[in-house]
Amino acid sequence: MDNRTFKVAGISTDPKGSTKIRFANDYVARIKILNMRKHTEVNLVELASPMSKKEICEFLASHDKFQSEAAQTAIQSFVKRNLSGDNVMVIEETSAPVEATVTTSTTEQA
């Protein structure tokens, strides 16, 4: 399990149209990198205190800014790929049903 913590988190859509969850410690630097790589729909928030990836996923899943279908799908996909196992995270259902589409990728998100 990854022990790192992050102060910035959110989602963005890459030029190929894939929306994924993003983690960082420097808000401005992360925005610059995502813009340089032509990402769209960049939605990042600064966290009140450093959090683990699991804590961030729980936080974002219930945050008002991340209730779109694309955001919820990105969060659920990350949880399934990276946080499944002994410490299974349960995300409460939202009022709007979300159908998850899982895409596999060999690149690691940071």
N, CA and C atoms as an extended XYZ file, in Angstrom:
330
Properties=species:S:1:pos:R:3:atomname:S:1:resname:S:1:resid:I:1 pbc="F F F"
N         0.839       -1.185        0.000 N   MET     1
C         0.000        0.000        0.000 CA  MET     1
C         0.878        1.240        0.000 C   MET     1
N         0.463        2.218       -0.746 N   ASP     2
C         1.171        3.479       -0.890 CA  ASP     2
C         0.965        4.332        0.361 C   ASP     2
N         2.057        4.763        1.015 N   ASN     3
C         1.953        5.543        2.247 CA  ASN     3
C         2.038        7.048        2.018 C   ASN     3
N         2.233        7.471        0.770 N   ARG     4
C         2.381        8.894        0.491 CA  ARG     4
C         1.083        9.651        0.770 C   ARG     4
N         1.235       10.937        1.080 N   THR     5
C         0.077       11.805        1.252 CA  THR     5
C         0.173       12.957        0.270 C   THR     5
N        -0.977       13.561       -0.013 N   PHE     6
C        -1.062       14.618       -1.009 CA  PHE     6
C        -1.904       15.763       -0.484 C   PHE     6
N        -1.596       16.990       -0.936 N   LYS     7
C        -2.314       18.186       -0.509 CA  LYS     7
C        -3.272       18.707       -1.573 C   LYS     7
N        -3.175       18.170       -2.801 N   VAL     8
C        -4.004       18.606       -3.922 CA  VAL     8
C        -4.544       17.362       -4.619 C   VAL     8
N        -5.814       17.404       -5.004 N   ALA     9
C        -6.402       16.265       -5.709 CA  ALA     9
C        -7.557       16.738       -6.566 C   ALA     9
N        -7.889       15.924       -7.548 N   GLY    10
C        -9.016       16.235       -8.418 CA  GLY    10
C        -9.026       15.332       -9.627 C   GLY    10
N        -9.626       15.831      -10.707 N   ILE    11
C        -9.710       15.064      -11.940 CA  ILE    11
C        -9.335       15.944      -13.118 C   ILE    11
N        -8.982       15.298      -14.221 N   SER    12
C        -8.781       15.998      -15.489 CA  SER    12
C        -8.991       14.996      -16.618 C   SER    12
N        -9.224       15.535      -17.804 N   THR    13
C        -9.424       14.706      -18.982 CA  THR    13
C        -8.251       14.924      -19.924 C   THR    13
N        -7.579       13.830      -20.309 N   ASP    14
C        -6.423       13.945      -21.199 CA  ASP    14
C        -6.900       14.155      -22.645 C   ASP    14
N        -5.982       14.473      -23.560 N   PRO    15
C        -6.371       14.733      -24.955 CA  PRO    15
C        -7.064       13.556      -25.647 C   PRO    15
N        -6.872       12.343      -25.140 N   LYS    16
C        -7.531       11.170      -25.727 CA  LYS    16
C        -8.960       11.012      -25.214 C   LYS    16
N        -9.353       11.834      -24.225 N   GLY    17
C       -10.707       11.784      -23.689 CA  GLY    17
C       -10.873       10.958      -22.434 C   GLY    17
N        -9.783       10.510      -21.837 N   SER    18
C        -9.830        9.686      -20.641 CA  SER    18
C        -9.792       10.578      -19.390 C   SER    18
N       -10.817       10.492      -18.552 N   THR    19
C       -10.884       11.270      -17.318 CA  THR    19
C       -10.341       10.426      -16.178 C   THR    19
N        -9.375       10.992      -15.447 N   LYS    20
C        -8.728       10.257      -14.361 CA  LYS    20
C        -8.555       11.149      -13.153 C   LYS    20
N        -8.383       10.503      -12.011 N   ILE    21
C        -8.132       11.210      -10.766 CA  ILE    21
C        -6.655       11.611      -10.731 C   ILE    21
N        -6.381       12.790      -10.177 N   ARG    22
C        -5.010       13.314      -10.115 CA  ARG    22
C        -4.651       13.635       -8.671 C   ARG    22
N        -3.401       13.393       -8.323 N   PHE    23
C        -2.884       13.657       -6.982 CA  PHE    23
C        -1.629       14.510       -7.113 C   PHE    23
N        -1.434       15.470       -6.205 N   ALA    24
C        -0.244       16.329       -6.262 CA  ALA    24
C        -0.020       16.965       -4.899 C   ALA    24
N         1.119       17.611       -4.768 N   ASN    25
C         1.417       18.377       -3.561 CA  ASN    25
C         1.573       19.860       -3.852 C   ASN    25
N         1.652       20.231       -5.111 N   ASP    26
C         1.801       21.633       -5.505 CA  ASP    26
C         0.719       21.970       -6.525 C   ASP    26
N        -0.243       22.776       -6.119 N   TYR    27
C        -1.400       23.120       -6.956 CA  TYR    27
C        -0.974       23.781       -8.269 C   TYR    27
N        -0.158       24.821       -8.174 N   VAL    28
C         0.241       25.586       -9.361 CA  VAL    28
C         1.046       24.724      -10.328 C   VAL    28
N         1.992       23.965       -9.817 N   ALA    29
C         2.815       23.110      -10.680 CA  ALA    29
C         1.962       22.066      -11.393 C   ALA    29
N         0.995       21.490      -10.686 N   ARG    30
C         0.147       20.458      -11.302 CA  ARG    30
C        -0.728       21.059      -12.398 C   ARG    30
N        -1.287       22.238      -12.150 N   ILE    31
C        -2.097       22.924      -13.167 CA  ILE    31
C        -1.246       23.192      -14.408 C   ILE    31
N        -0.031       23.669      -14.213 N   LYS    32
C         0.857       23.965      -15.341 CA  LYS    32
C         1.146       22.709      -16.154 C   LYS    32
N         1.422       21.598      -15.483 N   ILE    33
C         1.723       20.345      -16.183 CA  ILE    33
C         0.509       19.865      -16.967 C   ILE    33
N        -0.665       19.888      -16.347 N   LEU    34
C        -1.880       19.432      -17.034 CA  LEU    34
C        -2.205       20.331      -18.223 C   LEU    34
N        -2.039       21.638      -18.074 N   ASN    35
C        -2.271       22.554      -19.197 CA  ASN    35
C        -1.264       22.325      -20.316 C   ASN    35
N         0.005       22.124      -19.956 N   MET    36
C         1.044       21.877      -20.945 CA  MET    36
C         0.743       20.603      -21.746 C   MET    36
N         0.159       19.609      -21.065 N   ARG    37
C        -0.171       18.339      -21.721 CA  ARG    37
C        -1.558       18.354      -22.358 C   ARG    37
N        -2.161       19.563      -22.449 N   LYS    38
C        -3.441       19.782      -23.144 CA  LYS    38
C        -4.630       19.074      -22.490 C   LYS    38
N        -4.615       18.933      -21.166 N   HIS    39
C        -5.752       18.350      -20.456 CA  HIS    39
C        -6.884       19.370      -20.416 C   HIS    39
N        -8.111       18.874      -20.420 N   THR    40
C        -9.282       19.728      -20.320 CA  THR    40
C       -10.063       19.328      -19.074 C   THR    40
N       -11.093       20.084      -18.766 N   GLU    41
C       -11.942       19.800      -17.611 CA  GLU    41
C       -11.101       19.533      -16.361 C   GLU    41
N       -10.097       20.357      -16.145 N   VAL    42
C        -9.230       20.238      -14.979 CA  VAL    42
C        -9.979       20.779      -13.767 C   VAL    42
N       -10.143       19.958      -12.763 N   ASN    43
C       -10.852       20.342      -11.550 CA  ASN    43
C       -10.061       19.821      -10.362 C   ASN    43
N        -9.247       20.686       -9.771 N   LEU    44
C        -8.417       20.316       -8.632 CA  LEU    44
C        -8.824       21.125       -7.415 C   LEU    44
N        -8.672       20.528       -6.244 N   VAL    45
C        -8.938       21.235       -4.990 CA  VAL    45
C        -7.742       21.077       -4.068 C   VAL    45
N        -7.488       22.125       -3.292 N   GLU    46
C        -6.465       22.033       -2.266 CA  GLU    46
C        -7.116       21.463       -1.019 C   GLU    46
N        -6.498       20.468       -0.433 N   LEU    47
C        -7.049       19.777        0.725 CA  LEU    47
C        -6.651       20.493        2.015 C   LEU    47
N        -7.491       20.412        3.012 N   ALA    48
C        -7.228       21.081        4.288 CA  ALA    48
C        -5.975       20.536        4.973 C   ALA    48
N        -5.734       19.241        4.805 N   SER    49
C        -4.540       18.604        5.366 CA  SER    49
C        -4.122       17.483        4.414 C   SER    49
N        -2.861       17.066        4.462 N   PRO    50
C        -2.424       15.980        3.581 CA  PRO    50
C        -3.242       14.710        3.824 C   PRO    50
N        -3.591       14.029        2.721 N   MET    51
C        -4.395       12.809        2.803 CA  MET    51
C        -3.773       11.716        1.956 C   MET    51
N        -4.084       10.469        2.313 N   SER    52
C        -3.666        9.325        1.508 CA  SER    52
C        -4.591        9.233        0.291 C   SER    52
N        -4.217        8.403       -0.668 N   LYS    53
C        -5.051        8.229       -1.851 CA  LYS    53
C        -6.432        7.690       -1.488 C   LYS    53
N        -6.484        6.792       -0.539 N   LYS    54
C        -7.765        6.240       -0.106 CA  LYS    54
C        -8.647        7.333        0.499 C   LYS    54
N        -8.071        8.136        1.386 N   GLU    55
C        -8.827        9.228        2.011 CA  GLU    55
C        -9.293       10.242        0.974 C   GLU    55
N        -8.437       10.514       -0.001 N   ILE    56
C        -8.795       11.453       -1.062 CA  ILE    56
C        -9.971       10.926       -1.872 C   ILE    56
N        -9.948        9.654       -2.225 N   CYS    57
C       -11.052        9.073       -2.990 CA  CYS    57
C       -12.366        9.171       -2.221 C   CYS    57
N       -12.334        8.901       -0.927 N   GLU    58
C       -13.534        9.023       -0.100 CA  GLU    58
C       -14.026       10.466       -0.070 C   GLU    58
N       -13.083       11.400        0.069 N   PHE    59
C       -13.415       12.826        0.119 CA  PHE    59
C       -14.017       13.295       -1.203 C   PHE    59
N       -13.338       12.979       -2.319 N   LEU    60
C       -13.811       13.439       -3.626 CA  LEU    60
C       -15.152       12.814       -4.015 C   LEU    60
N       -15.371       11.564       -3.632 N   ALA    61
C       -16.615       10.880       -3.984 CA  ALA    61
C       -17.839       11.584       -3.414 C   ALA    61
N       -17.658       12.279       -2.294 N   SER    62
C       -18.795       12.960       -1.669 CA  SER    62
C       -18.751       14.484       -1.838 C   SER    62
N       -17.715       15.000       -2.500 N   HIS    63
C       -17.554       16.450       -2.684 CA  HIS    63
C       -18.486       16.945       -3.789 C   HIS    63
N       -19.105       18.108       -3.572 N   ASP    64
C       -20.062       18.674       -4.535 CA  ASP    64
C       -19.486       18.872       -5.939 C   ASP    64
N       -18.215       19.242       -6.039 N   LYS    65
C       -17.605       19.515       -7.344 CA  LYS    65
C       -17.298       18.260       -8.157 C   LYS    65
N       -17.438       17.087       -7.552 N   PHE    66
C       -17.057       15.845       -8.219 CA  PHE    66
C       -18.220       14.869       -8.318 C   PHE    66
N       -19.407       15.387       -8.560 N   GLN    67
C       -20.590       14.540       -8.659 CA  GLN    67
C       -20.981       14.215      -10.094 C   GLN    67
N       -20.239       14.721      -11.069 N   SER    68
C       -20.552       14.400      -12.468 CA  SER    68
C       -20.286       12.920      -12.728 C   SER    68
N       -20.892       12.409      -13.776 N   GLU    69
C       -20.694       10.997      -14.129 CA  GLU    69
C       -19.227       10.704      -14.409 C   GLU    69
N       -18.559       11.606      -15.129 N   ALA    70
C       -17.143       11.401      -15.459 CA  ALA    70
C       -16.275       11.365      -14.205 C   ALA    70
N       -16.540       12.268      -13.269 N   ALA    71
C       -15.751       12.319      -12.037 CA  ALA    71
C       -15.975       11.070      -11.192 C   ALA    71
N       -17.229       10.682      -11.013 N   GLN    72
C       -17.528        9.503      -10.206 CA  GLN    72
C       -16.949        8.232      -10.844 C   GLN    72
N       -17.003        8.144      -12.160 N   THR    73
C       -16.437        6.993      -12.861 CA  THR    73
C       -14.927        6.940      -12.666 C   THR    73
N       -14.258        8.100      -12.761 N   ALA    74
C       -12.806        8.155      -12.577 CA  ALA    74
C       -12.427        7.714      -11.164 C   ALA    74
N       -13.177        8.165      -10.175 N   ILE    75
C       -12.896        7.804       -8.791 CA  ILE    75
C       -13.105        6.303       -8.581 C   ILE    75
N       -14.242        5.800       -9.034 N   GLN    76
C       -14.536        4.366       -8.882 CA  GLN    76
C       -13.504        3.500       -9.606 C   GLN    76
N       -13.090        3.916      -10.797 N   SER    77
C       -12.093        3.152      -11.559 CA  SER    77
C       -10.770        3.100      -10.812 C   SER    77
N       -10.357        4.234      -10.246 N   PHE    78
C        -9.112        4.263       -9.485 CA  PHE    78
C        -9.211        3.333       -8.273 C   PHE    78
N       -10.323        3.385       -7.569 N   VAL    79
C       -10.517        2.540       -6.384 CA  VAL    79
C       -10.435        1.071       -6.778 C   VAL    79
N       -11.110        0.685       -7.858 N   LYS    80
C       -11.096       -0.722       -8.292 CA  LYS    80
C        -9.692       -1.175       -8.678 C   LYS    80
N        -8.952       -0.334       -9.395 N   ARG    81
C        -7.623       -0.712       -9.873 CA  ARG    81
C        -6.561       -0.692       -8.789 C   ARG    81
N        -6.654        0.253       -7.868 N   ASN    82
C        -5.540        0.502       -6.955 CA  ASN    82
C        -5.812        0.297       -5.479 C   ASN    82
N        -7.057        0.299       -5.073 N   LEU    83
C        -7.346        0.226       -3.647 CA  LEU    83
C        -8.134       -1.013       -3.256 C   LEU    83
N        -8.300       -1.935       -4.166 N   SER    84
C        -9.028       -3.153       -3.816 CA  SER    84
C        -8.096       -4.101       -3.071 C   SER    84
N        -8.666       -4.991       -2.296 N   GLY    85
C        -7.868       -5.924       -1.505 CA  GLY    85
C        -8.391       -5.981       -0.099 C   GLY    85
N        -7.486       -6.127        0.853 N   ASP    86
C        -7.882       -6.249        2.255 CA  ASP    86
C        -8.556       -4.987        2.781 C   ASP    86
N        -8.059       -3.824        2.387 N   ASN    87
C        -8.644       -2.560        2.829 CA  ASN    87
C        -9.613       -2.052        1.775 C   ASN    87
N       -10.711       -2.726        1.598 N   VAL    88
C       -11.691       -2.337        0.589 CA  VAL    88
C       -12.410       -1.084        1.050 C   VAL    88
N       -12.443       -0.094        0.187 N   MET    89
C       -13.111        1.150        0.501 CA  MET    89
C       -14.545        1.079       -0.003 C   MET    89
N       -15.487        1.466        0.818 N   VAL    90
C       -16.885        1.486        0.417 CA  VAL    90
C       -17.304        2.930        0.252 C   VAL    90
N       -17.776        3.254       -0.936 N   ILE    91
C       -18.248        4.602       -1.218 CA  ILE    91
C       -19.765        4.564       -1.214 C   ILE    91
N       -20.361        5.466       -0.458 N   GLU    92
C       -21.814        5.501       -0.369 CA  GLU    92
C       -22.416        5.868       -1.715 C   GLU    92
N       -23.612        5.356       -1.938 N   GLU    93
C       -24.307        5.656       -3.180 CA  GLU    93
C       -24.688        7.121       -3.223 C   GLU    93
N       -24.625        7.715       -4.428 N   THR    94
C       -25.076        9.083       -4.612 CA  THR    94
C       -26.526        9.051       -5.040 C   THR    94
N       -27.152       10.197       -5.059 N   SER    95
C       -28.548       10.250       -5.466 CA  SER    95
C       -28.715        9.939       -6.948 C   SER    95
N       -27.684       10.218       -7.744 N   ALA    96
C       -27.739        9.921       -9.171 CA  ALA    96
C       -26.961        8.644       -9.436 C   ALA    96
N       -27.601        7.631      -10.047 N   PRO    97
C       -26.871        6.396      -10.341 CA  PRO    97
C       -25.768        6.640      -11.368 C   PRO    97
N       -24.653        5.976      -11.176 N   VAL    98
C       -23.504        6.128      -12.066 CA  VAL    98
C       -23.110        4.768      -12.592 C   VAL    98
N       -22.986        4.651      -13.908 N   GLU    99
C       -22.509        3.414      -14.505 CA  GLU    99
C       -21.014        3.550      -14.715 C   GLU    99
N       -20.255        2.636      -14.157 N   ALA   100
C       -18.800        2.709      -14.254 CA  ALA   100
C       -18.307        1.974      -15.483 C   ALA   100
N       -17.406        2.625      -16.213 N   THR   101
C       -16.732        2.006      -17.329 CA  THR   101
C       -15.260        1.956      -16.973 C   THR   101
N       -14.722        0.763      -16.863 N   VAL   102
C       -13.336        0.603      -16.445 CA  VAL   102
C       -12.457        0.427      -17.666 C   VAL   102
N       -11.405        1.261      -17.741 N   THR   103
C       -10.415        1.109      -18.801 CA  THR   103
C        -9.104        0.770      -18.136 C   THR   103
N        -8.385       -0.163      -18.707 N   THR   104
C        -7.112       -0.548      -18.119 CA  THR   104
C        -5.993        0.219      -18.793 C   THR   104
N        -4.996        0.566      -18.010 N   SER   105
C        -3.879        1.320      -18.503 CA  SER   105
C        -2.636        0.828      -17.787 C   SER   105
N        -1.513        0.834      -18.482 N   THR   106
C        -0.271        0.389      -17.856 CA  THR   106
C         0.518        1.533      -17.278 C   THR   106
N         0.037        2.780      -17.449 N   THR   107
C         0.752        3.924      -16.900 CA  THR   107
C         0.237        4.237      -15.522 C   THR   107
N         1.148        4.639      -14.631 N   GLU   108
C         0.780        4.970      -13.259 CA  GLU   108
C         0.390        6.423      -13.181 C   GLU   108
N        -0.630        6.731      -12.402 N   GLN   109
C        -1.066        8.107      -12.175 CA  GLN   109
C        -0.337        8.663      -10.984 C   GLN   109
N         0.068        9.906      -11.065 N   ALA   110
C         0.714       10.576       -9.935 CA  ALA   110
C         0.080       11.914       -9.720 C   ALA   110
